[in-house]
Amino acid sequence: MTRRPATPLPPLEERRRLREAGSLTPDQLAARLGVAIGTVRAWESGRTTPRGRNREAYAKLLAALAESPTRTGAPGSAPAGGPEEPDAAVVAVGPAKTVSGGRRGRAAAKPSAFTQTPPPFSPFSPFSPRVPSWAPPEEEDPLGPVSDLTPVQAFDALYSFCAPSLVRQAYLLTGRRGLARESVERAFQLAWERWPEVARDPDPAGWVRAAAHEWALSPWHRFRPRHRRPEPPLSDASDRALLKVVLRLPPSYRRALLLHDGVGLGLPDTAAETEASTPATAGRLLHARRAIAARLPELSEPRVLHRRLAELASTEPLRTAGPPAARDGCERRARFWTRFALAFVAVLLGTTALSLRTPPAGHEPSVPPGETVRDVPPRVAPGPLSEKQRKLRAKLREELLHGPERLAPQPR
């Protein structure tokens, strides 16, 4: 008995490119195939491989998208007639975000004036990685394929996917190269420390991005001596002007502008990541755009602003240490705090035991009430008065009531 050969599939990069060219989100593709969205992400990232009927349906759908006449080519390329325009369906939906109400619940962004203005999220943007996204599946079929990645391999894949773009985002938020690298490394150290929680999150990249942004915008950095020194300026005058205007914005406005106009998140997703309401996020975004347009009128268009932010983020050669350095730093910090806690508890127990064993010298119990106190000197009192002192005292007592008599000179 011979086994039928498996249906061929396009390469990993081609799968996601075909889906994006066909204006399909992972939710829509999963709904067409009848699988979970995490399974679609696992197929696109290469962590799992479709089998059986799912493989055939997935291959037919990708072939239909490849032969579709509406496909314009690879993302980021422009047709011969002019610049590429974003698809309204892709811009309106935006990245999906998990909300309460079930593991498969997805919040679709409502179309508004803000969801139509930002440019489409291109994989060639400096704010996004240049490799397919990695995200653990929300739910795996009990009989389906199971990911064989170890925690170290999964963390390294997430680091390689997110770190290059996150360090550029942190640089636009802070304007400091060292703080940008430190924020990304600290975020990944925190992710490795809480890896079971991050691995089960529907959007691990968003989890790490939020942690990096919060660390970069922490107000306590201003008290560090090395962050009080000014950074070397950029070589281009237009880049210096744009970075100066962006850094003048409040931190919350700066973050909303970066997530919406830079990264390409929708307004509801930006509000959810910044932990603010949608109207408040819209107000911050409008204020940030107006502040930039007032000082740089040529950046009044959101598309032009997105392009300039991408160029500004790409000017500096920012690099991170690497996945092993992040994991080793997290483990060193955990060992340090564990040893510090054990040493503190040991010192506290030793001090308590010593104080109980050796009471202070010369301690005497308190005297109970009703007993005579001995060895106390008597109270000092004046002795008996003489006759002259008694007369003076009587005279003073009588005259002090009405005041002393007036002294008048008498003739001789």
Secondary structure, 3 states (H helix, E strand, C coil): CCCCCCCCCCCHHHHHHHHHHCCCCHHHHHHHHCCCHHHHHHHHHCCCCCCHHHHHHHHHHHHHHHHCCCCCCCCCCCCCCCCCCCCHHHHHHCCCEECCCCCCCEECCCCCHHHHCCCCCCCCCCCCCCCCCCCCCCCCCCCCCCCCCCHHHHHHHHHHHHHHHHHHHHHHHHCCHHHHHHHHHHHHHHHHHCHHHHHHCCCHHHHHHHHHHHHHCCHHHHHCHHHCCCCCCCCCHHHHHHHHHHHHCCHHHHHHHHHHHHHCCCHHHHHHHCCCCHHHHHHHHHHHHHHHHHHCHHHCCHHHHHHHHHHHHHHCCCCCCCHHHHHHHHHHHHHHHHHHHHHHHHHHHHHHHHHHHCCCCCCCCCCCCCCCCCCCCCCCCCCCCCHHHHHHHHHHHHHCCCCCCCCCCCCC
